[in-house]
Every structure is written in structure tokens, then in C-alpha cells.
Amino acid sequence: VTLVASLRDIVGETHVLVDPDLRAPYETDWTRRFTGTARCVVRPASTDEVAAVVRVCAAAGAPIVVQGGNTGLVNGGVPASGSEVLLSLARLRDLEPVDVLEAQVTAGAGVTLEALQAHARAAGLDFGVDLAARSAATVGGLVATNAGGVRVLRYGSMRHQVTGLEAVLADGTVISRLTGLAKDNTGYDLTQLLAGSEGTLGIITRVRLRLVPPLPARAVALIGLSSTGDALSVLARARRLPGLAAAEVCYASGVSLVRTYAGLGAPFSEDFPVYLLVELAGGSDPTDELLEFLGGCEEIGDATVASDAAGRTKLWAYREAHTEAISAAGVPVKLDVSVPLAALADLVAELPTTVEKVAPGARTILFGHLNEGNLHVNILDAGASGVELTDAVLNLVAGYRGSISSEHGVGRAKARWLALSRTPAEIAAMRRIKAALDPNGLLNPGVLLIDAE
Amino acid sequence: VTLVASLRDIVGETHVLVDPDLRAPYETDWTRRFTGTARCVVRPASTDEVAAVVRVCAAAGAPIVVQGGNTGLVNGGVPASGSEVLLSLARLRDLEPVDVLEAQVTAGAGVTLEALQAHARAAGLDFGVDLAARSAATVGGLVATNAGGVRVLRYGSMRHQVTGLEAVLADGTVISRLTGLAKDNTGYDLTQLLAGSEGTLGIITRVRLRLVPPLPARAVALIGLSSTGDALSVLARARRLPGLAAAEVCYASGVSLVRTYAGLGAPFSEDFPVYLLVELAGGSDPTDELLEFLGGCEEIGDATVASDAAGRTKLWAYREAHTEAISAAGVPVKLDVSVPLAALADLVAELPTTVEKVAPGARTILFGHLNEGNLHVNILDAGASGVELTDAVLNLVAGYRGSISSEHGVGRAKARWLALSRTPAEIAAMRRIKAALDPNGLLNPGVLLIDAE
């Protein structure tokens, strides 16, 4: 019996894709930067089917690459070696009724973020994570990569929403922990170990997620400033506001690109080097609180405030249209870093010089989540210097004791730079955990931990 | 060279205690329920000294039991076998200046919760965890046991405050991760794996902690209700209030005990079976919001509200004096369980019958943290039936898919009941992780995972 025949016995004839045309949508990531060949694509419909697939693959010695919504950015969800079985979790789309009493819900790994959000809102609640890929990104992938987004400041990242999960380990055993107890001090937190492990320790099939009260009243300020340091001063004070819901930063070069791309007018009569977007949210209108706060900030060059939905969307667009505007301008080298806040202004100041040395004439566009010291570094017109540029920027970040991947994860794309952010002792501990749970290296080989040389 | 001589070379003569009188305060827990004999007590003063101590113990094959403030409740921090070196972290008392920009601070494992809170408040911030043992409980122990308390509803438990840590592994290597990056997706979250692992995977020597904005304005309501179900209905609506800071439940039997012990008057002209304490906190006075909320709750039998410090303390006393009042009334069997909220009313209803069957005439006092479905079960006048009673209650809890230890941890005291809360697959995964990081079982033997029979 061949592997494909065994897999078809488990998931049914039509859910094992061998034909290259049928495999193709799974074999290339959405940015089209990463592509590979899978032995086949298998689409199980339940945790039990996933477990059976894993057992069959383990018996055949066939490595597995796990895929959710295929919206990753670090080459962690498409095949690399040609020998992998690509396990798509897209059919695990169960969405249980919202448990309003617990303010929690259990969702299959294949449920999209958008479907989850709609489901929560229909029950009068909300979900604490939001990001641009919401229509395709799936719950399983969001947990496996500990996704971030614009609401981390208030609710934490994806791992902080997870109160339990179900997963298939490399030997086909299922660990299931979906009761969603808010407190449970009975041993190692396997849920948090699997969250952010990028599919290398187990395959997350279902998750239990906390929901948050909706905050219907919002006010947004777009603020023009003369430096990153001033933006940080404003943030430090804004943190005292109980309603603070977002603090996003962007820069003149990006805002100019966005204005051209989206046909937006200038936010202010004067141009500023730095723009800070601050959002307050609450049960009652926070506009007065926001205006009072802005009045007390001497750093502010200019500011505009919106409380109605249309006005808020317009102000958010200066920040949110960055990704699309950059894509429209070319194929960027995309990095995603964070540094301690005390080092952020220095990093921003040094980045252009570092880039210029490696890729003269390249354009560096920065934007990100100020509270977490997290900058998305997009470099346009870098030519063929991608790897060299990545190396230079990530080394600069490491010099500030920063993270080479703040939100996106490591995948295969960043694995060679892991040692810039983790010490040899940490990497050794990770390897021991990997070896303990997946001794044959079946799950996502080459992702996160690469073979020592 | 003896082990003691080697240890004295590392930490100095006076910090290795061999004399039984000097060892004694370390060998018995504060409740005086658990006691043992240590080979010696060693008091290192730095991470490097801890690492050297671990290496020497590993070479000698001497197991280590780790102790913080010795305020644990599950026999996890005193020796059991007589062969252990007791490693006290009390001298790791470094407290770095508060990083106001990051709203974080780095503290040595031996810093008390009280010292941490005072340090944070002096910098205009606050710490998100508070509990009764604050004057003795240490930061290292709080993280190692993932302590809870009355503020979990708002800020999460201890693990949610930790942005990084430094720890010594069983082979004496040090993992250090103290930059405190709010987002860092570069591999396995060793910090969260060690948090709550009760010293069995590594010895936490320093931690990086997030601080929270102070919420100076508070209002407290004590509410009389006729059932646990009604308390849950009020809670479900209270969760929509952005200022909700605490929701604590207690019952008539406990309130009666507290009134006698503390000489408190009756909170209401009428007695109620269930009492719910709700606290709102914010930047501005939340009293009106609280009154409006209470006006909309039909379940409420009676309610009293306090906004000034003295009045709030008085209302809190009905809940907070429970532990002392119970201790004054006898030596209780102490359990600490949580169940899904949907099962809580049933658990409360069944507990007296379950207790009565095993220990006729015993008194069951319940109080706890309603939002987490967490009840502290204290049973007075149980006679010699402690183990049998524990077994009966924990089995009842497990029947509702609850946790046999919501806050206190497992230690040695609850290890035999671990399988009531964790599946064989989970326990197997835990054992593999333990074996990977501590193959010789050097750290806290007998705690959490006991040898399979």
C-alpha cells in the first residue's frame, strides 16, 4: 500500500491532492516569494483524521509541512524538500457556539480570523486580535505563529487569547485541553509551549479562545511630531489612559507613498518627519479625554482627531495603507523587528545608513507598533542584495538586543539568523525540547531550528 | 572534598547551613503541614553562584529542592527525602530601577512581592498581581508557581506579568532573557514553559516584569444574592464594564465566621446565602458607573457601595478575612479548585454532600475568584479524613472537567491527583520535557511528576 493510498483511506479520495495543478495553490505562499513541491496535499477534516495522517506519515518516514491560511511571511508553511506531505488544516472549520458566560469560544484550526470575529460579534463580544490578513489567516496558524497586529497594546498577542488547545504530536497522540479554565496550575503549560512553535512540536487542530467586551466608542488622533523620541514621550504618557487601544507609528517617506497610492490629502498643512496614531476606546465616548490628553503634550507639532467611523477610517488609512502602497511600488525586502524602546530612536536613525551601505539608492520605509518597539522595515529598490541587506539590518537590531522577528516568526526564511536573538543555551534547550517531542524531525523540518553545522 | 566544602567555596562559609537549628526555618513550610530534612541549606547571592551550586550538586548526584519565600501551600519547597540540598533564593534581592518607558522592571528571584509593589508605586506605576502572602512571597516563587490572587480578572496571573527571565537549568547552563521585548517571535517560549513548572525544569533567578498604570479611583460593592447562579449572571454583565477590577464570591457560612472573628457587623439587615464583591477601578471615580450597573441587576437582594479607602477596606474585609478566620477556627483541609463557570453552581450545591459522606459533621467554607470559577475549599472539623476528603472533592471537581489546583500548584501534596486534571497524553508529554531538560531528575524530585507505578 502506498502512502497516498493510506492517506486516501483516512481522508477520502478527493482530499489527497497529487495532481500538480491541484497542489499548486498550496505550494506557493501568498507573497509568491517562497515555493516548493509537496509529495501530496492532504486535507483532513477532524483531529482524529489529522492524528491518523500523522501516524501514517511517521510510519512511512514522510516529513510533514503544516499549512493554515497560507498567509505566513517567513516560508514556514510551504514545502521545501520535495519529500513533504503538505497537511492543510483548512477543513477544520468547526466553530462552536460562543460561551457567553465564560466569554470564550472553541474554534477549529481552519476557521479564519474574519469568521471568528464575526462569530464573536454576533454574540455581543469581540476578539482581541486583528490584522490585515483576517480574511484568509486561520486560527491554527495565528496560534502556531503567535500572530500580533494592531491590538497587542491592549489585549496582547495571539498566545494571550488562547486558554487551551488540541494538538496532534509527532507520534500521533492527541493532547486535548479545551475546557478553557482561566486558571489551572497543574503542570507544564503545553498550550503556551505550542503557541509560537511554528508547527515544529505539534499540529494545532482546535483552540479555545478568550473573547473581550466590545468597546463601541472610539476616538483616533493622528499626530505630527518631529522625532521618534517625541513619539515615545507621548506614548509614555498615553499609557496612563485606561482607554488606550492603539499606538502606531509611521514616517514621512511612507506617508508620502500612501498619499500617492490611496489619493489621500495631506493630514496637516505642514509636513512632519514622524506620525503617531493614537486610538482610545471605551464604553462611552473618549473624545474629550483624548483632546485633553493632546492639549497636555508639548511635543505635538499638529494633531487631528476623529470620533465618527468615517473619520477614524480616514486617519487609520495613513497607517494601514502602508503595506499595499509599498507592494504597489515594488517588491520590498520585508523585515519585522523590535528593540527595547530606549533603543528605538537610535535604530530609526541608523537604519538608512546601514541600508545605504549595502544597497545604495534603496528606499527604507518604516512603520509599526510603537508600544512594542516593533518596526516593519520595508526596503524598496534593493536590487539583488536581499540576503546581504537582511543580514546587515538584523545584525544592527541584534546589537540593540532586539528581536529579529517581532511578529512574523522565524520559518525557514529567518532560521539562519536565529542566533542573533537567542543565546546558544536557549537554542540548545529548544533543540532538546524538539528532540523530546519530535525525535525523528517529522514536523516542519527546516523551520525554526536548522541542523547545526 | 565534600559537597558541603565545595558549596562553601562557592557561596562562602556562612551561607551553607548544616546545623539543624539553622536549617530548621527552611525545612518546614509556613503552614507547618509539611516538613523534611535537608542535607544542607545553601544561600547563593547571584545567578552565577546558583549555576555553580547546581553543577556541584549534579556532579555529586545530590538532588536540589528550591525555595523562595516558603509561602507555598502544596509541599513544593521543603525537602522530602533527606538527601536534598535546599537551595534558598532569598539572597537574590536585586531590584533594578523601574524602566518607566517600557513600564517594566527586572527583579531578583528573592525580591518579595511587597518590595516589588512599593518599588513600582514609587515610580508612579503598579504591579498586576497581589495576594495575601505579599510580605514573604518572592518573585521567583510567584513565577515558578504561576501565582494568582484577586487581580487575575484584570491583569491575568503571574505568568502574564513576565516578559522574560533568567534561569539555571539542571546541567548548570544559564538561559537569560531579560530584554523584556513585548513581542519576540523567535522560537519556543521558554519563559512561559518555566513559569508554573514549580522548579522542576530550571531554577528561576531573575525575572523581567511588566508594570501597569495605577488606577487610583475605585468603588466597591458588596452584593447579597440568593444563589451562585445569580452571582454568575451579575458577573456576566459586569464584564462589560471597562473598569471591572475584581469579582470575589463568598457564602453565608464563611461570612458568619468572619463576622465573629473580625467583629464585623452584618453587611445587610437580611442574611443572604451568597455574597459577591465587585470592584471597579479607573482614572476617574467609577462610583456612578457602579451604582448605575447595580440598578440594572434584578438578581440583587441588597447591595452596599463604598468609594473611600476606609469604606472599601471594610467591604473587602468580609472576603479577605476568610483565611485568617478559618485558621482561627481550626486546621482546615485546604483545596483550591476551578471548574467551568457553567458547572460552578452545581459544584457548590454538591460539595456539602460529598464532604458529609466522608467526614460527617465537617464544615465546608467556600470563597474565591468568581471570574475564574476558582473556589478555595476549606473544610473544618474533618478529623483524620484529609486524604480521603481530598480524594472525594477532587474527583467531584474532575467530573466537571475542572482543575484540581487552580492557583496553588501541584507540589508533592497534589501530585498523586495530577491525572484527574491532565490526560495520559499530556502527562507523557510533560515527562518527555522533564527528561529532556533534567535527565537525572535533579531538580525538585517528587514535585509535580511522581514516578509512574
Interface residues (C-beta under 8 A of the other chain):
Chain A: D99 V100 L101 E102 A103 T145 N146 G148 V152 G156 S157 R159 H160 L169 T173 V174 I175 S176 R177 T179 G180 L181 A182 K183 D184 N185 T186 G187 Y188 D189 L190 Q192 L193 A195 G196 S197 L201 P213 L215 L232 A236 R239 R240 L241 P242 G243 G282 G283 S338 V339 P340 L341 A342 H369 N371 E372 G373 N374 R401 G402 S403 I404 S405 S406 E407 H408 G409 V410 K414 L418 S421 R422 T423 A425 E426 I427 A428 A429 M430 R432 I433 A435 A436 L437 L448 L449
Chain B: D99 V100 L101 E102 A103 T145 N146 G148 V152 G156 S157 R159 H160 L169 T173 V174 I175 S176 R177 T179 G180 L181 A182 K183 D184 N185 T186 G187 Y188 D189 L190 Q192 L193 A195 G196 S197 L201 P213 L215 L232 A236 R239 R240 L241 P242 G243 G282 G283 S338 V339 P340 L341 A342 H369 N371 E372 G373 N374 R401 G402 S403 I404 S405 S406 E407 H408 G409 V410 K414 L418 S421 R422 T423 A425 E426 I427 A428 A429 M430 R432 I433 A435 A436 L437 L448 L449
